[in-house]
Amino acid sequence: MGFFNSLFSGSKGDNAPRFVTDTAFAANLANQKKMSPMTLAQLRKLGIAESRSLKLEFFFYTDTNQKAQALATGLKELNYQVSSGTSASDVKKFIITGWSTPIKMDETTVVSWTDEMCRLGFKNDAEFDGWGTNAD
């Protein structure tokens, strides 16, 4: 009976379909790591030097509040300001957003941070949707 209960109960998280597949993760990771240097190039045009450190605003999406809360906990452990809630554009998705601690604005550091955010998101079955900052 236990075998059938595990098949049909839906209570086992490892049997549930993932929000972010391996293929989607790999594509998003490559895209985010390609976009970060482009964003930095725009910041250079605004006079932001590589030596400057800025807080980065980040965005993630997932499909359950439980996953959103788990990711938020991981981000808070990095001393990031974090909030989460239902997405305004799609009530079936949850958004996790906030601000990092100051990050040095050189390409190596930002691309490494982007990689870390993509992987942390994937670990929690959420998709990293990118970052922005306030140049002021």
N, C-alpha and C positions, 0 to 999 in steps of 0.2 A: 504494500500500500504506500510506503514512503516514497518509492520510485515514482509512482504515478502522481502522487501529491506534488513532488518536485517538478514534474513536467508541466502540470496544469495549474499550479497555484499562482504562478507569476511572482512569487515572493523572492525568488533567487535573483539577485541583481546580475549575476554573471550570465544568466540565460536571456536577459533582456537585450534587445538590439541596441547597439551603440549609437549615440548621436553623431560622433565623429569616427568615421571608419579609418583604417590604416591608410588607405589610398587618399582620402580627403586630408588627413593629417600631413602626409608627405607633400601633397600639393600646396597646402596652406603654408607649411614651414618654408618651402622653397620660395613662395611668393612673398611672404613677410620679410624674409632675409634679403630678397631683391629690392623690396620697397624701402626698407630702412635707410640705405645709403641715398636713395632719391630724396627722401624726406630731409635727411641731413644736408643735402645739397641746397635745398630750399631754405633751411635754417641759416646756412652760410651766407646766402644772399641777404638775409635779414641781419647779418652781423654777428651771429652766434658762433663764437670761436670753439675749436675742438677742446680747449682747456676748460670751457665753462661747464658747469653741472646744472642740470635742470630736472625738475620732477616731470615724469611722463604720465600722461593720462592713458589708461588702458581700457580695453573693451573685450569682453568674452561673451559668448552665447552658449546655452545648453538647453536641454529639454525637460529637466525636472528641478524643482526647488531643492531637493536633497543634494543633487550634484552642484548646484549653484552655491549652496551653503558650504559644502566641502571645499570647493575652490576658494571661496571667500576666506575660509579659515586658513588655508595654505598661504594666501596672499597677506593676510594679517600677520602671520608668523614672520614675514619679511619686513614687518613694520610699515606696510602700505596702508593708506586710507582706502577702505573698501565699502561699497554698497551693492546691494543686489535687489532684484525685483522682477516682476513680469515685464516683458518687453512691450513698449507702447505700440510697436508696429505689428506684433504677432503675439497674441495672448497665450500661445502654446509654447513660447520660448521664454527663457529667463536670461536676463542680462546681469553681468557682473562688471562693475566699473569702479574706477578709483584712481588714485595717484600713487606713484612710486616714491621712494626716497630719492634725493638728487642723484642723477646718473651723469657721468662725464659724457659730453657730446662728441666723442671721437667715434669713428666708424667701428673699430674693433669692439669697444665696450657696448655700443648700442646694438650691434648685430648679435653679440653674445647674449645680451639681455633679451632681445627678441626671441632668440632660440630658446632661452630658458622659459619665457612666457608661453611659447607654443607648446613646449614639452609639459609644463605644469598644467596647462589647459587640457592637453590630451590625457594626461594621467587621471584627471578628474572628469573625463568625457565632456569637455567643453572646447569650443573653438576660439582661439585667440583671433580677434577681429582687428587688431592693430593698435596703434598708439598715436598720440599727439602731444603737444606741449604748449605752453604759454611762453612766448619769446620775450615777454616783458620782464 
